[in-house]
Every structure is written in structure tokens, then in C-alpha cells.
Amino acid sequence: MTAEPTNFLYPFIDSEERDSSALLVDLAASARGKMAQSRELQLATLAQWAGVVETVGAEMAARFARGGRLYTFGNGGSATDAEMTAEIFRHPIKGRPLPAWPLVDDRAVLTALANDVGFELVFSRQLIAHARADDIALGLSTSGNSNNVMHAFGEAKHRGLMTIGLAGYNGGAMAGNDKVDYCLVVRSDSVHRIQEAQDALVFELWSVVQRLLADQSTLEGSSK
């Protein structure tokens, strides 16, 4: 019998499993284990990058205060995370809405660029069309090696944008690259856990930006 494509997630499930009670117990234990692993990695990652997140958030806040905008991008699951990142900034649960745009959002633009100029340029060409020097480019990649993400960083850097990379494993091409101002690496070889920890980093960045912009507004208000 051909193995199911999701067997790697639950290797303890036998194709001829008949004991549903035992299976549910195993599934629940597996889910609890994955949740514990995810939380442990998120906490370790946030602790590792705490100082850098504060620095990055401060520069992002300064750029937003000057009218800058955030552009986010990535592939596959990272495309979904890029959309989530833009959404939390522009439609926050509290605080100040900020201008943010996911470069994966427009299917017509993505497919036109992929067809006409090549998939490696689908993000960089959009930055050419829209980005300004005070803007921010945030790219996500679990491997850190996505060609179109690195092309976008190169274009963003050339145009004076702040560039932020979120990667996994050992950081790949993003790590130590002069196109990337700040590269935050999640030290894991699990794609699922990497993306969950990257989401935690994004939320922490957003929190820092909101706090600093709120502090700035308070100071400006008290000086009037």
C-alpha cells in the first residue's frame, strides 16, 4: 500500500488501524507534544533575538513616523505569513493602523510578472513600481534561500529601504548577506516549527513598533 503523504506527521498511525480510542489518545499526545515543542522554540527564539527585535522595531517605528510603508513577501506557507504580517500592521487588534502591503496579494500581478519576466522577479518588480526610500521590506523564507526573496532584498537595498529577513535552519543565503540589514534566524529544521516561531517574531516586532509610536504620540501631546 502506498504511504499517505501526511504519514511523516503521524508515523504511529498504521494503515490498518482499528482501535479508534487508542488512536485518539495517540493523536492527542502527539498534538500536545508538538505544541510544547512549538512553544519552547518560540520562547527560545524570542529570547535569542530580544535585543535585535527592539532595535529593528525602533527603526521600523521611525520609518513609519516619517510616512514609510511596509512591504512583505514570501513563497508557499511564507506567502501566507507575509499576508498575516501585513494584516496585523494595517488592521491591528489595538493601536495604530500602519501602511503595509503583502506583495503576494494580487494574483494578476504575480502571474503576469511570473509569465512575462520570470518568477524570481515577482517581488522585486513590485518594489520598483511602488517602494520609496523610507519604506521597509520584510521577507520570509524557511530555508533563507528563496531566489525571488533575495532579488527583492537586492532591489530594496538599492532603493534605500530597510530590509528584514526571517529565515530558518542556519539562515541560508539571507544570513550575513549585505542585502539584508537584519536577519532573524529560527534555529530549527522543522518547517512547521520555524514558521510558528517566525509568527511570534512578527508579533513581537509589531508590539515594539506600536509601543514606540504610542510613546512618541504621548510625548508630542505633552509638549503642546
C-alpha positions in Angstrom: 0.0 0.0 0.0 1.3 3.5 -0.9 2.1 5.6 2.1 -0.1 8.6 2.7 1.6 12.0 2.1 1.0 13.0 5.7 2.4 9.9 7.3 5.6 11.8 8.4 3.4 13.9 10.7 1.9 10.9 12.5 4.3 7.9 12.0 2.5 5.9 14.7 -0.7 5.6 12.7 -1.0 2.2 11.0 -3.0 2.0 7.7 -4.9 -0.9 9.2 -5.6 0.9 12.5 -8.9 -0.3 14.0 -8.7 0.8 17.7 -10.2 4.3 17.4 -9.9 5.0 21.2 -6.2 4.2 21.2 -5.7 6.3 18.0 -7.4 9.3 19.5 -5.2 9.0 22.6 -2.0 8.9 20.4 -3.2 11.8 18.3 -3.9 13.9 21.4 -0.5 13.1 22.8 1.2 13.9 19.5 -0.6 17.3 19.3 0.4 18.2 22.9 4.0 17.3 22.1 4.1 19.4 19.0 2.5 22.3 20.9 5.2 22.0 23.6 7.9 21.9 21.0 6.5 24.9 19.3 6.2 27.0 22.5 9.7 26.0 23.6 11.2 27.1 20.2 9.2 30.4 20.2 10.4 31.3 23.7 14.0 30.4 22.9 13.8 32.4 19.6 12.3 35.5 21.2 14.9 35.4 24.0 17.8 35.0 21.4 16.6 37.9 19.3 15.1 40.2 22.1 17.7 43.0 21.7 17.7 42.8 17.9 13.9 42.9 17.8 14.0 46.1 19.9 16.5 47.7 17.5 14.6 46.6 14.4 11.3 47.7 15.9 12.7 51.1 16.7 13.9 51.7 13.2 10.6 50.5 11.8 8.7 52.9 14.1 10.9 55.8 12.9 10.3 55.0 9.3 6.5 54.6 9.9 6.6 58.0 11.7 8.2 59.5 8.6 5.5 58.1 6.3 7.2 54.9 5.4 5.3 51.7 4.4 5.9 48.0 5.0 6.1 45.5 2.1 6.0 41.8 2.9 6.7 38.8 0.7 7.5 35.0 0.7 6.6 31.8 -1.0 4.2 29.0 -0.1 3.5 29.0 3.6 5.7 32.0 3.9 3.4 33.8 1.5 0.5 33.2 3.9 2.7 34.5 6.7 3.6 37.6 4.6 -0.1 38.3 4.3 -0.6 37.8 8.0 2.3 40.2 8.8 0.8 42.9 6.6 -2.6 42.4 8.1 -1.5 42.7 11.7 0.2 46.0 10.9 -2.6 47.6 8.8 -5.6 46.2 10.8 -4.3 45.7 14.3 -6.3 44.3 17.2 -5.4 47.5 19.0 -3.2 50.5 18.5 -2.4 52.5 15.4 -3.1 51.1 11.8 0.0 51.3 9.7 0.5 51.2 5.9 1.5 47.7 4.9 1.1 45.7 1.7 1.8 42.0 1.0 3.4 41.5 -2.4 1.7 38.1 -2.7 -1.8 39.6 -2.6 -2.5 40.4 -6.2 -2.8 37.2 -8.3 -3.0 39.1 -11.6 0.3 41.0 -10.9 2.0 37.8 -9.6 1.1 35.7 -12.6 1.8 38.5 -15.1 5.3 39.0 -13.7 6.0 35.3 -13.4 4.9 34.8 -17.1 6.5 37.9 -18.6 9.7 38.4 -16.7 10.3 35.4 -14.5 9.2 34.1 -11.1 12.5 35.3 -9.5 11.4 38.9 -10.1 7.8 38.8 -8.9 8.6 40.7 -5.8 11.4 43.0 -6.9 9.4 44.4 -9.8 6.6 45.4 -7.5 9.1 47.2 -5.3 10.4 49.0 -8.3 6.9 50.2 -9.0 5.9 51.2 -5.5 8.7 51.5 -3.0 10.3 54.7 -1.6 13.4 55.2 0.4 11.7 55.4 3.8 9.8 52.1 3.3 10.5 48.7 4.8 10.9 45.3 3.1 10.3 42.2 5.2 10.9 38.8 3.5 10.2 35.4 4.9 11.8 32.1 3.9 12.1 28.9 5.9 15.3 28.0 4.1 16.6 31.5 3.7 17.4 30.7 0.1 14.4 31.8 -2.0 15.7 33.5 -5.1 12.8 35.9 -5.5 13.0 36.9 -1.9 16.8 37.6 -2.3 16.2 39.5 -5.6 13.6 41.7 -3.7 16.1 42.4 -0.9 18.7 43.5 -3.5 16.2 45.9 -5.1 15.0 47.2 -1.8 18.5 47.8 -0.5 19.4 49.6 -3.8 16.4 51.9 -3.2 17.2 52.7 0.4 14.6 50.6 2.1 15.2 48.9 5.4 15.5 45.1 4.8 14.4 42.5 7.3 14.7 38.8 6.7 13.1 35.9 8.7 14.8 32.6 8.0 15.1 29.1 9.4 17.7 26.3 9.6 21.1 28.2 9.5 19.7 31.3 7.7 20.8 30.2 4.2 21.6 33.0 1.8 20.0 35.6 4.0 22.4 35.1 6.8 25.4 37.5 6.6 24.2 39.0 3.3 24.7 42.7 2.8 21.4 43.0 1.1 19.7 42.2 4.4 20.0 44.7 7.2 18.7 42.4 9.9 18.3 38.6 9.5 16.4 36.8 12.3 17.1 33.1 12.1 14.9 30.4 13.8 17.3 27.6 14.7 15.2 24.6 13.7 15.0 22.1 10.9 11.2 21.7 11.1 9.3 23.9 8.6 6.2 23.9 10.8 8.1 25.0 13.9 10.1 27.6 12.0 7.0 29.3 10.7 5.3 29.3 14.1 8.4 30.9 15.6 8.6 33.4 12.8 5.0 34.4 13.5 6.0 35.0 17.1 8.8 37.3 16.0 6.5 39.2 13.7 4.1 39.7 16.6 6.9 40.9 18.8 8.1 43.4 16.2 4.6 44.7 15.8 4.3 45.1 19.6 7.6 47.1 19.8 6.5 49.4 16.9 3.1 50.0 18.5 4.7 50.8 21.9 7.3 53.2 20.5 4.8 55.0 18.3 2.4 55.3 21.2 5.2 56.7 23.4 6.1 59.2 20.7 2.5 60.4 20.4 2.3 60.8 24.2 5.5 62.9 24.2 4.3 65.0 21.3 0.9 65.6 23.1 2.5 66.6 26.4 4.8 69.1 24.7 1.9 71.1 23.2 
